[in-house]
Amino acid sequence: MKKLSIYILSGTLLWYSGCTNDFEEINTNPNAPEAVSPNLLLSTVISVTSREMADFSFRRGLIVAQLSAQSIFTDFDRYNWTSENTHWNILYGALTEVELILEFSRNPETSNTSYEAMALILKSWIYSNITDSWGDVPYSQAIKGQSEGIFAPVYDEQSAIYAGILADLATADGLLAQGQTIAGGDLIYDGDLNKWRKLANSLRLRYLLRTSNRNGGTGMQQIVDNSLIFEDNGDNAIMDFEAGSRATWFPTAARRIGSFNQTVLSETIFDKLELFNDNRLAIWFLPTDNPDDDPAFFSGQASGLSENNASTYKGGTLNVSRANEVLMFDNPVGIQAMLMKYDELQFVLAEAAQRGFITGDAQTYYENGVTASHEYWNSGQDVTSYLAQPGVAYDGTMLTIMTQKWLASFLVGLEAWYDIRRIGQPSFVLPSTENVNGDKIPVRFLYPDDEQALNADNYATAVAKMSDGDDINSAGWWEQ
């Protein structure tokens, strides 16, 4: 339909050009800008993608990583997955705005290296989420409809997409080093270019570790030694949701209370939070609603139950803890959209050090990550005592590092799911109880239905390369 509309528009313009040579002058509004400024485009991209990833993390990321469960409508918990068309469309839609920023910032008349760099960083982050969720996807020819007339883009291999992502992030760091100021639009760092550099390089470390089964962690040491990276929670890449209008709250605020309340405490995360006396339990979830229970009593639900078994688990939903309303309603602390945080970087470095990809003390990195997560959530935890507990105290195992990284990934996109697929940790996150996927945790989403209809040839070529076709169990390049 989009292709047809453009052809019709082109025909209309040709017809008018035959009627008058003054068409452009006559139809130009001198009081309206001919192009949207990059500051408005930047704020739009950040707002739209941050909100979408925060919402998708709540609805999908928490569930597949068993950081939460569903008490009704349990198909996703059970891996009865359909296409995530809306998520795909929102992310690709935002990339059209990113391309406009790049065009503006690379134009000799409007050149701005900092806007260009920010666009490259956001482009990299968005594409990583797309390819990590679907595998091979349109990349090199994507968003080329208006500029090059490409309406059926090829699907690039994930290895090539990651090469592009890592190259763009390195380029962005160099552009930001030039120090050109921007005219606003930065909803993450308010124009602090050094913090954007830290984000670019911290993302490089995230993605080099993600692809380490293929690249062996090559390049991580050089970044640690020579580049600006996150130094504390003040460098977190986060977007605040404003108080006041519901439209500016955390995206779950737009949900019906019934839809919100179906998100409950998974027994998988509850077992660890309870074992570790972890104060984040009472931040993320509520005590049960059963009036006969202790007011501070928490109880989890098995992930992936059938509709009937979920609704009657432990005698009914009153006996299972719901998601804390701090995640839905406006509050003094405020829930933020999280692109990447300092705690994650420290866990990345801990794993990299333990696996020999970088030098440095894995225990120090690990303990920094645990401390930073508790500080971010303002948990009030005595972290020294917390770190001394069995199961938390550093013991040189990947399970210990990845357990705390898993907990700290709460509401950070789909990062926990990506780690489970990449390294199989934490190993206690097993296929959900009554799953319909042959006791396997899915590794990807199905391609959107629109792609099968509107980009059929390239879709078919991509599917033919996959181990199990367009199936939720077809592993991507970095998982193999």
C-alpha positions in Angstrom: 0.0 0.0 0.0 2.8 2.4 0.8 4.5 1.7 -2.5 1.2 2.3 -4.4 0.7 5.6 -2.5 4.1 6.9 -3.5 3.6 6.1 -7.1 0.3 7.9 -7.1 1.9 10.9 -5.5 4.7 10.9 -8.0 2.2 10.9 -10.9 0.3 13.8 -9.3 3.5 15.8 -9.1 4.4 15.1 -12.7 1.0 16.2 -13.9 1.3 19.5 -12.0 4.8 20.1 -13.3 3.4 20.0 -16.8 0.9 22.8 -15.9 3.2 25.3 -14.3 6.9 25.9 -13.8 6.1 27.8 -10.5 4.6 24.8 -8.7 7.2 24.6 -6.0 7.1 28.4 -5.3 3.3 28.5 -5.3 3.0 25.5 -3.0 5.6 26.5 -0.4 4.3 27.8 2.8 6.8 30.6 3.9 5.6 30.2 7.5 6.2 26.5 7.8 9.6 24.8 8.1 10.5 22.5 5.2 12.3 20.0 7.4 11.9 19.0 11.0 14.8 20.1 13.1 17.1 17.3 14.5 16.4 18.2 18.1 12.7 17.4 17.6 13.6 14.3 15.7 16.0 13.2 18.4 13.6 13.7 21.3 10.9 11.8 19.3 13.2 8.8 18.6 14.3 8.6 22.2 10.8 9.0 23.6 9.1 6.5 21.2 11.8 3.8 21.4 12.4 4.1 25.2 8.7 3.9 25.9 8.3 0.9 23.6 11.2 -1.0 25.1 10.1 -0.3 28.6 6.6 -1.5 27.8 7.8 -4.5 25.9 10.1 -5.4 28.7 7.2 -5.4 31.1 4.9 -7.4 28.8 7.5 -9.8 27.3 11.0 -9.5 28.6 10.2 -10.1 32.3 8.0 -13.1 31.4 10.3 -15.0 29.1 13.2 -14.6 31.6 10.8 -15.6 34.5 11.3 -12.4 36.3 7.5 -12.3 36.3 4.6 -14.6 35.3 1.0 -14.2 34.1 -2.0 -15.2 36.1 -4.3 -15.1 33.1 -3.8 -15.0 29.3 -0.8 -17.3 29.7 0.0 -18.1 26.1 3.2 -16.1 26.1 4.4 -17.8 29.3 3.7 -21.2 27.7 5.6 -20.2 24.5 2.5 -20.2 22.3 4.0 -17.3 20.4 2.6 -15.3 17.4 4.2 -12.5 15.4 5.2 -9.4 17.4 4.2 -7.1 14.5 3.6 -4.0 16.5 7.0 -4.1 18.2 8.7 -4.6 14.8 6.8 -1.7 13.2 7.5 0.7 16.1 11.2 0.0 16.0 11.5 0.3 12.3 9.3 3.3 12.3 11.7 5.0 14.7 14.6 4.2 12.3 13.0 6.4 9.7 13.4 9.3 12.1 17.0 8.3 12.8 17.8 8.4 9.1 16.4 11.9 8.9 18.7 13.0 11.7 21.6 11.4 9.8 20.7 13.2 6.6 20.4 16.5 8.3 23.6 16.2 10.4 25.6 15.0 7.3 24.4 17.8 5.1 27.3 20.3 4.6 24.9 23.2 5.2 23.5 21.8 8.5 26.4 19.5 9.6 26.5 18.5 13.3 28.8 15.7 14.3 27.1 15.3 17.7 23.6 14.8 16.3 25.1 12.3 13.8 26.8 10.4 16.6 23.7 10.3 18.7 21.7 9.0 15.8 24.3 6.3 15.1 24.1 5.2 18.8 20.3 5.0 18.8 20.4 3.2 15.4 22.8 0.6 16.8 20.7 0.1 19.9 17.5 -0.3 18.0 19.0 -2.6 15.4 20.5 -4.8 18.1 17.1 -5.2 19.7 15.6 -6.1 16.3 18.2 -8.6 15.2 18.5 -10.2 18.7 14.7 -10.8 18.7 14.3 -12.0 15.1 17.7 -13.0 13.7 18.5 -11.9 10.1 16.5 -8.8 9.3 16.5 -5.9 6.8 19.4 -3.6 7.6 21.6 -2.4 4.7 18.6 -1.7 2.4 16.1 -0.9 5.2 14.5 2.6 5.3 15.5 3.2 1.7 12.0 3.6 0.3 12.1 7.4 -0.1 15.7 7.9 -0.8 16.4 4.9 -3.2 13.0 3.4 -4.0 13.7 0.1 -2.2 10.5 -1.2 -0.8 11.5 -4.8 -0.5 14.8 -4.8 1.4 17.0 -7.9 1.6 17.5 -9.6 5.0 21.1 -9.1 6.1 22.8 -11.9 8.1 23.2 -11.2 11.8 27.0 -11.3 11.5 26.9 -8.4 9.1 24.4 -6.4 11.1 26.6 -6.7 14.2 29.7 -5.6 12.2 27.7 -2.5 11.2 26.5 -1.9 14.7 30.0 -2.1 16.2 31.5 0.1 13.5 28.8 2.7 13.9 29.4 2.9 17.7 33.1 3.3 17.2 32.4 6.1 14.7 30.0 7.7 17.1 32.6 7.9 19.8 35.0 9.6 17.5 32.4 12.1 16.3 31.4 13.0 19.8 35.1 13.6 20.7 34.9 16.6 18.4 32.7 18.3 20.9 30.1 20.1 18.7 27.2 21.3 20.8 23.6 20.5 20.1 20.5 22.6 20.2 18.4 20.3 22.5 16.3 17.2 22.1 18.5 15.0 24.3 16.1 13.3 26.8 18.8 11.0 28.1 21.9 13.1 29.0 20.7 16.7 28.3 23.5 17.3 25.9 26.4 15.8 27.9 28.6 14.5 25.1 31.0 12.6 27.3 28.1 10.6 28.7 27.0 9.7 25.2 30.6 8.6 24.5 30.4 6.4 27.6 27.1 4.9 26.3 28.6 4.2 22.9 31.6 2.3 24.3 29.6 0.5 27.0 27.2 -0.7 24.3 30.2 -1.9 22.3 31.3 -4.0 25.3 27.7 -5.3 25.7 27.7 -6.4 22.0 31.2 -7.8 21.9 30.3 -10.0 24.8 27.0 -11.0 23.2 28.9 -12.1 20.1 31.8 -13.6 22.0 30.9 -17.2 21.0 31.9 -16.0 17.6 34.6 -13.4 18.2 36.1 -14.6 21.5 35.8 -11.2 23.1 38.3 -9.7 20.8 38.4 -5.9 21.1 37.0 -5.7 24.7 40.4 -5.0 26.3 41.2 -2.1 24.0 37.9 -0.4 24.8 38.5 -0.9 28.6 42.0 0.5 28.3 41.4 3.4 25.9 37.8 4.5 25.9 35.3 6.3 28.1 32.9 3.9 29.6 30.3 4.1 32.4 31.8 4.9 35.8 28.8 5.0 38.1 25.1 5.2 38.2 25.3 8.8 37.1 26.2 7.5 33.6 23.1 5.3 33.3 21.4 5.7 29.9 17.8 6.2 31.2 14.8 8.3 30.2 12.6 9.8 32.9 8.8 9.6 32.7 7.3 12.9 33.8 4.8 13.4 36.5 1.4 14.9 35.7 -0.3 13.7 32.5 -0.9 9.9 32.2 0.5 10.2 28.7 4.0 10.9 30.2 3.9 8.2 32.9 5.6 4.8 32.7 3.8 3.1 29.8 2.0 0.5 31.9 -0.1 3.4 33.3 -2.1 3.4 30.2 -3.3 -0.2 30.9 -6.5 -1.3 32.5 -5.9 -2.2 36.2 -7.0 -5.7 35.4 -4.4 -6.1 32.6 -1.7 -4.8 34.9 -2.6 -7.0 37.8 -2.3 -10.2 35.7 1.5 -9.7 36.0 2.6 -11.6 39.1 5.7 -12.8 40.9 7.3 -15.7 39.3 8.4 -18.5 41.6 11.8 -18.5 39.8 12.7 -15.0 40.8 10.9 -15.3 44.2 13.1 -18.2 45.2 16.2 -16.2 44.7 14.9 -12.9 46.2 13.6 -14.7 49.3 16.8 -16.8 49.7 19.0 -13.7 49.5 16.7 -11.6 51.8 16.7 -9.2 48.8 14.9 -5.9 49.4 14.2 -5.5 45.7 11.3 -8.0 46.2 9.2 -5.4 47.9 10.0 -2.8 45.3 9.0 -4.9 42.3 6.1 -6.9 43.8 3.4 -6.6 46.4 2.5 -8.9 49.3 -0.5 -11.2 48.6 -4.0 -9.8 48.8 -5.3 -12.6 51.1 -6.5 -10.8 54.3 -5.6 -13.9 56.3 -1.9 -13.7 55.3 0.8 -11.7 57.1 0.8 -8.2 55.6 4.4 -8.7 54.5 3.8 -12.2 53.0 5.0 -12.7 49.4 4.2 -15.8 47.3 5.1 -16.7 43.7 3.4 -18.5 40.9 5.0 -21.1 38.6 5.7 -19.7 35.2 3.9 -21.1 32.1 0.8 -22.6 33.7 -2.4 -23.2 31.7 -5.2 -20.7 32.0 -7.1 -22.9 34.5 -4.1 -23.9 36.6 -2.8 -20.3 36.8 -6.2 -18.9 37.9 -6.4 -21.6 40.7 -2.8 -21.8 41.7 -2.4 -21.9 45.5 -6.1 -21.5 45.8 -6.5 -18.4 43.6 -4.9 -15.1 42.7 -5.4 -13.6 46.1 -2.6 -16.0 47.2 0.0 -14.8 44.7 1.9 -11.5 44.7 1.1 -9.0 42.0 3.5 -6.5 40.3 4.0 -3.5 42.5 1.8 -0.6 41.6 5.0 1.6 41.6 5.3 0.2 38.1 2.0 1.5 37.0 1.1 4.7 38.8 2.9 8.0 39.1 5.1 8.1 42.2 7.8 10.2 43.9 10.7 7.9 42.8 9.5 7.3 39.2 10.2 4.3 37.0 12.6 5.1 34.2 13.1 3.6 30.7 16.5 1.9 30.8 18.7 1.5 27.7 21.7 0.4 29.6 23.0 0.9 33.2 26.3 0.9 35.0 25.4 -2.3 36.9 25.1 -4.2 33.6 28.5 -2.9 32.4 30.1 -4.2 35.6 28.6 -7.6 35.1 29.8 -7.6 31.5 33.3 -6.8 32.7 33.1 -9.5 35.5 32.2 -12.1 32.9 34.8 -10.9 30.5 37.5 -11.0 33.2 36.5 -14.4 34.4 36.6 -15.8 30.8 40.0 -14.1 30.1 38.7 -11.6 27.5 40.1 -8.7 29.6 42.4 -8.2 32.6 41.1 -7.0 35.9 39.5 -8.5 39.0 36.2 -10.3 38.2 35.2 -10.2 41.8 35.5 -6.4 42.0 33.5 -5.9 38.9 30.9 -8.3 40.1 30.5 -6.6 43.5 30.4 -3.2 41.9 27.5 -4.5 39.8 25.6 -5.8 42.8 26.1 -2.6 44.7 25.1 -0.4 41.8 21.8 -2.3 41.2 20.8 -1.9 44.9 21.8 1.7 44.8 19.8 2.4 41.6 16.6 0.8 43.1 17.2 2.6 46.4 16.7 -0.8 48.1 18.1 0.1 51.5 20.1 -3.2 51.4 23.1 -3.7 53.6 25.2 -4.7 50.6 28.2 -5.8 52.6 26.1 -8.4 54.4 24.2 -9.2 51.2 27.5 -10.0 49.4 28.6 -12.3 52.2 25.7 -14.7 51.8 26.1 -18.1 50.2 24.9 -17.9 46.6 25.8 -14.2 46.4 29.4 -14.2 47.6 31.7 -14.3 44.6 32.9 -17.9 44.1 34.4 -17.8 40.6 31.4 -19.4 38.9 29.3 -18.0 36.0 26.1 -19.0 37.8 26.8 -16.5 40.6 27.7 -13.6 38.2 24.8 -14.3 35.9 22.2 -14.7 38.7 22.9 -11.2 39.9 23.0 -9.8 36.4 19.7 -11.5 35.7 18.2 -9.8 38.8 19.7 -6.5 37.8 18.2 -6.7 34.3 14.7 -6.2 35.7 12.9 -4.0 33.1 16.0 -3.5 31.0 14.5 -4.6 27.7 15.0 -8.3 26.8 18.6 -8.4 28.1 18.0 -11.3 30.5 16.5 -13.4 27.7 19.4 -12.7 25.4 21.9 -13.9 28.2 19.9 -17.1 28.8 20.1 -17.9 25.1 23.8 -16.8 24.8 25.3 -18.6 27.8 22.6 -20.7 29.3 22.7 -18.8 32.6 21.3 -18.5 35.1 20.9 -22.3 34.7 17.9 -22.5 37.0 15.8 -20.6 34.5 14.3 -23.7 32.9 11.5 -24.1 30.3 8.2 -23.0 31.8 6.0 -25.5 33.5 3.3 -26.3 31.0 4.9 -25.0 27.9 3.8 -26.0 24.4 7.3 -25.8 22.8 8.8 -29.2 23.6 10.4 -28.1 26.8 12.6 -25.5 25.0 12.9 -21.8 25.8 12.3 -20.0 22.5 15.2 -18.1 21.0 13.4 -15.7 18.6 10.1 -14.2 17.5 8.3 -15.1 14.3 8.7 -12.7 11.4 5.8 -10.3 11.1 2.9 -11.3 8.9 3.4 -8.2 6.8 6.8 -9.3 5.8 5.5 -12.6 4.4 3.0 -10.7 2.3 4.9 -7.5 1.3 8.5 -8.8 1.1 7.8 -12.4 0.2 10.9 -13.2 -1.8 13.4 -11.8 0.7 11.5 -13.3 3.5 11.6 -16.8 1.8 15.4 -16.4 1.2 16.0 -15.6 4.9 13.8 -18.4 6.1 15.6 -20.9 3.9 18.9 -20.2 5.7 17.4 -20.9 9.2 18.0 -24.2 10.9 14.3 -24.8 11.6 12.7 -22.2 9.3 10.6 -19.3 10.6 10.3 -21.0 14.0 10.7 -19.7 17.5 13.5 -22.4 18.0 15.8 -21.3 15.1 18.9 -20.0 16.8 20.7 -16.9 15.6 24.3 -16.5 14.5 25.7 -15.5 17.9 24.0 -18.4 19.7 25.7 -21.1 17.6 
